[in-house]
């Protein structure tokens, strides 16, 4: 049995080392984030969580989607990432919270939607972790699992092949979401983006 603290330390170490230049490494991702947020179908006044928000690149389009009456929260496990978000001024678009998505300090059903960019590859216990995200969302609320590059393009960039046990493969992700309280409604895996949308089951 893996120690949760070991998982946390590994994730924090990975992102702490990359926080300072994270945005400069991926300067052209803004439009892809905005398009994914648009597909989430948020309405004025909605309450949305950016789970594993990193440097907060999704916060400006999320704020634009929910308007001034909406609530935007960005949660991340790595202090250095949240500090980079503040330096970029993105704390003005949402409340930043140092928190583990495996144990959200939010009451059940308080959210309308969750946006999660690049998160699923870093979840130590995917079923439990996605179930915790579902707990925070009202029935009928939505989830977007996003990456600004598709699986094949990402594997090529990293010099590896896609493995059959990749959680983001549709054949793996659909049942994983179903076991976690979600129903997948759409799946896109193109070179320019990965986006799986799901609805919180009743």
C-alpha positions as CSV (number, residue, x, y, z in Angstrom):
1,X,0.0,0.0,0.0
2,X,1.4,3.4,-1.0
3,X,1.8,6.1,1.5
4,X,-0.3,9.2,0.6
5,X,2.5,11.4,1.9
6,X,4.9,9.9,-0.6
7,X,2.4,10.6,-3.4
8,X,2.1,14.2,-2.2
9,X,5.8,14.7,-1.9
10,X,6.4,13.3,-5.4
11,X,3.8,15.6,-7.0
12,X,4.9,18.6,-5.1
13,X,8.6,18.0,-6.0
14,X,7.7,17.6,-9.7
15,X,5.7,20.9,-9.8
16,X,7.9,22.9,-7.4
17,X,10.8,22.3,-9.7
18,X,8.8,23.5,-12.7
19,X,6.7,26.3,-11.2
20,X,8.9,29.3,-12.0
21,X,9.0,28.8,-15.8
22,X,5.8,26.8,-16.3
23,X,3.9,29.5,-18.2
24,X,6.9,30.5,-20.3
25,X,7.3,26.8,-21.4
26,X,3.7,26.7,-22.7
27,X,3.0,30.3,-23.9
28,X,0.5,29.5,-26.6
29,X,-2.0,27.4,-24.5
30,X,-4.3,30.3,-23.7
31,X,-6.8,29.8,-26.6
32,X,-7.0,26.1,-25.9
33,X,-7.9,26.7,-22.3
34,X,-10.5,29.3,-23.3
35,X,-12.1,26.9,-25.8
36,X,-12.2,24.1,-23.2
37,X,-13.8,26.4,-20.7
38,X,-16.4,27.4,-23.3
39,X,-17.2,23.7,-23.8
40,X,-17.9,23.3,-20.1
41,X,-21.1,25.3,-20.7
42,X,-20.8,27.5,-17.6
43,X,-23.5,30.1,-16.9
44,X,-23.4,33.5,-15.2
45,X,-23.4,33.0,-11.4
46,X,-22.1,29.4,-11.5
47,X,-19.6,28.1,-8.9
48,X,-16.6,26.4,-10.4
49,X,-13.4,24.7,-9.1
50,X,-10.2,24.6,-11.0
51,X,-8.8,21.3,-9.5
52,X,-5.0,21.2,-9.6
53,X,-5.0,24.8,-10.9
54,X,-1.2,25.1,-11.1
55,X,-0.3,28.7,-12.2
56,X,-4.0,29.4,-12.7
57,X,-4.1,29.6,-16.5
58,X,-7.8,28.5,-16.5
59,X,-8.9,31.1,-14.0
60,X,-9.3,34.1,-16.4
61,X,-11.6,32.2,-18.8
62,X,-13.5,30.6,-15.9
63,X,-14.1,34.1,-14.4
64,X,-15.2,35.4,-17.8
65,X,-17.7,32.5,-18.1
66,X,-19.3,32.9,-14.7
67,X,-19.1,36.7,-14.5
68,X,-18.7,38.8,-11.4
69,X,-21.6,37.1,-9.5
70,X,-20.0,33.6,-10.0
71,X,-17.5,31.9,-7.7
72,X,-14.1,30.7,-9.0
73,X,-11.8,28.7,-6.8
74,X,-8.4,27.4,-7.8
75,X,-7.0,24.5,-5.6
76,X,-3.5,23.1,-5.9
77,X,-1.2,21.0,-3.7
78,X,2.0,22.9,-4.6
79,X,2.7,26.3,-2.9
80,X,5.2,27.3,-5.6
81,X,2.5,26.9,-8.3
82,X,0.0,29.1,-6.4
83,X,2.8,31.7,-5.8
84,X,3.4,31.7,-9.6
85,X,-0.4,32.3,-10.1
86,X,-0.3,35.3,-7.8
87,X,2.7,36.7,-9.6
88,X,0.8,36.4,-12.9
89,X,-2.1,38.3,-11.3
90,X,-4.5,35.4,-11.7
91,X,-5.6,35.6,-8.0
92,X,-7.8,38.5,-9.1
93,X,-9.9,36.0,-11.2
94,X,-10.5,33.4,-8.4
95,X,-9.8,32.5,-4.9
96,X,-6.6,30.4,-4.6
97,X,-6.5,27.6,-2.1
98,X,-3.7,25.3,-1.0
99,X,-5.6,22.0,-1.0
100,X,-5.4,18.4,-2.0
101,X,-8.1,17.4,-4.5
102,X,-8.3,14.1,-2.7
103,X,-9.8,15.9,0.4
104,X,-11.4,19.1,-0.7
105,X,-12.3,21.6,2.1
106,X,-15.6,22.2,0.4
107,X,-19.1,21.2,1.4
108,X,-20.9,18.5,-0.7
109,X,-22.8,19.7,-3.7
110,X,-21.6,23.3,-3.5
111,X,-20.1,23.4,-7.0
112,X,-21.7,23.6,-10.5
113,X,-18.6,22.4,-12.3
114,X,-15.0,21.3,-12.0
115,X,-12.3,22.1,-14.5
116,X,-9.2,19.9,-14.4
117,X,-6.2,20.5,-16.7
118,X,-3.6,17.8,-16.8
119,X,-4.8,16.4,-13.4
120,X,-5.7,12.8,-14.1
121,X,-2.1,11.7,-14.7
122,X,-1.1,12.9,-11.2
123,X,-4.0,11.3,-9.2
124,X,-2.6,8.7,-6.8
125,X,-6.0,7.0,-6.4
126,X,-8.1,7.9,-9.5
127,X,-11.4,6.4,-8.5
128,X,-11.4,7.8,-5.0
129,X,-10.0,11.2,-6.2
130,X,-12.6,11.6,-9.0
131,X,-15.3,10.5,-6.5
132,X,-14.2,13.3,-4.2
133,X,-14.5,15.8,-7.1
134,X,-18.0,14.4,-7.7
135,X,-18.9,14.9,-4.0
136,X,-18.2,18.6,-4.4
137,X,-20.5,19.0,-7.4
138,X,-24.3,19.1,-7.4
139,X,-26.2,16.4,-9.4
140,X,-26.2,17.4,-13.0
141,X,-23.0,19.4,-12.6
142,X,-20.2,19.0,-15.0
143,X,-16.5,18.0,-15.1
144,X,-14.0,18.8,-17.8
145,X,-10.8,16.8,-17.9
146,X,-8.5,18.8,-20.2
147,X,-5.0,18.8,-21.7
148,X,-3.9,21.4,-24.3
149,X,-2.3,18.6,-26.3
150,X,-3.7,15.2,-27.3
151,X,-2.4,11.9,-26.0
152,X,-0.4,10.9,-29.1
153,X,1.2,14.3,-29.5
154,X,2.1,14.4,-25.8
155,X,3.6,10.9,-25.9
156,X,5.7,11.9,-29.0
157,X,6.9,15.1,-27.2
158,X,8.0,13.0,-24.3
159,X,9.7,10.4,-26.5
160,X,7.4,7.5,-25.5
161,X,4.5,5.5,-26.8
162,X,0.9,5.6,-25.5
163,X,0.5,2.6,-23.2
164,X,-2.7,0.5,-23.2
165,X,-3.2,1.3,-19.5
166,X,-3.3,5.1,-20.1
167,X,-6.1,6.4,-17.9
168,X,-7.0,8.9,-20.6
169,X,-7.8,6.3,-23.2
170,X,-11.6,6.4,-23.8
171,X,-11.9,2.7,-23.0
172,X,-10.3,3.2,-19.6
173,X,-11.7,6.6,-18.8
174,X,-15.4,6.0,-19.4
175,X,-15.6,3.1,-16.8
176,X,-13.3,5.0,-14.4
177,X,-15.6,8.0,-14.5
178,X,-18.7,5.7,-14.1
179,X,-17.2,4.1,-11.0
180,X,-16.5,7.6,-9.6
181,X,-20.0,9.1,-9.9
182,X,-19.7,10.6,-13.4
183,X,-21.2,9.9,-16.8
184,X,-19.0,10.8,-19.7
185,X,-20.9,12.9,-22.3
186,X,-18.1,13.6,-24.8
187,X,-14.5,12.6,-25.6
188,X,-12.0,14.4,-27.8
189,X,-8.4,13.3,-28.3
190,X,-6.8,15.3,-31.1
191,X,-3.3,16.6,-31.5
192,X,-4.4,20.1,-30.5
193,X,-6.3,19.1,-27.4
194,X,-7.6,16.4,-25.1
195,X,-11.1,17.0,-23.6
196,X,-13.4,14.6,-21.8
197,X,-16.7,16.1,-20.5
198,X,-18.8,14.3,-17.9
199,X,-22.0,15.0,-15.9
200,X,-22.4,14.2,-12.2
201,X,-24.7,11.3,-11.8
202,X,-27.7,11.5,-9.4
